[in-house]
């Protein structure tokens, strides 16, 4: 059997190469596979990016058809191939590494070649018969990597942020539900890991819910920021090789195809080189990661023990925790989420460095920026869903443990400050710590208050704040 059964010959600027006959990608993708075997993460690892690339290519084909630059049959075949990719077909053909030189050219050409070869089949031709429909001439008409790639990245990030927003809302609601469930569980609050003043476990979980809930509107703001695209700017933002009406047509088609209200940037030269929106998004994701990690730190600490730690809450038991210590169960879900947070924080540093490394009219480090942002969005969404599903909804409270810590704590003495003064209460607290006797016992012994006055002031329920105190009074 001849080699032609296994390979087809394609040609580019650097010469001819044999491309496997059964693939849809072409010679430039083949070279990229050889040159950039780095991360092991192909662009198909992010389906939203593949979908966004196909949407951009479809929008551009329709705009060129409208302007009479692309024959109707060619435009229809390209559009149909893009529709198949948007529906999930051929994603495995998008195989170049996410980390690549060339500012994303390999990704753009991977898309052009796959779409061209599938469009050729739809027209009744063989893959590689580019004289009928060419990856550069027809699929990439009126385009450059430098406007296609960042536009697709932005669109993919918008898709990812929608999922992340849903995961954030679901986690916030789960934490708020625990806040309501634990509203009547009294405990001692802590600062600097030392006893502070009383609170309820519900207040602690409500604070978790509030801090996560704050991220929802921020994520929406970030998605809005990404709606401004540089499609139509071609190489450096000047719009070279495009018709006068092309930009508006292409953006309008992309808006319709994607269901996303994208708008053309006011200054395409600036939009082609500036990475400020990506930097801001990365900083926002880092903020979310920091908050999420802090909550997981607290969950691990509050559940520590069970007999030699705080043991105020129980996390769901997910798997045996040791190959040598029988009975040990670890807080594996918060631990995994912590590691996601560390990754996102590290990604932010990489993104900042890549954005700063841009020169003149283009930032060639955009593949790293896109890779790490898409990774951060995906990881955070998966981590939040895991934390909600596999941990938060199953948390239970050890109410007796919480109450025991509270009643033994000298932190109760804070409530006496307005009546006895800071000096006297400090002395009482010190004696209580030294002797192991209770605050109430020492105050009565020194005849500073009557037992009735103390009972009223030192009731933990009276120190939870006006809202909870009023609620308990009405109960």
ABEGO torsion letter per residue (X at the ends): XBAAAABBBBBBAAEBBBBBAABABBAAAAAAAAABBAAGBBAAABAAAAAAAAAAAAAAAAAAAAAGABBAAAAAAAAAAAAAAAAGBGAAABABBABBBGGGAAAAAAAAAAAAAAAAAAAGBBBGBAAABBAAAAAABGBBAAAAAAAAAAAAAAAAAAAAAAAAAAAAAAAAAAAAAAAABBBBBBBGGBBBBBBBAAAAAAAAAAAAAAAAAAAAAAAAAAABBABGAEAAGAGBGBBAAAAAAAAAAAAAAAGBBBBBBABAAAAAABAAAAAAAAAAAAAAAAAAAAAAAAAAAAABOAAABAGABBBBBABBABAABBGBBBBAAAAAAAAAAAAAAAAAAAAAAAAAABBEABBAAAAAAAAAAAAAAAAAAAAAAAAAAAAAAABBBBAAAAAAAAAABAAAAAAAAAAAEAAAAAAAAAAAAAAGBBAAAAAAAAGABBAAAAAAAABAAAAAEAAAAAAAAAX
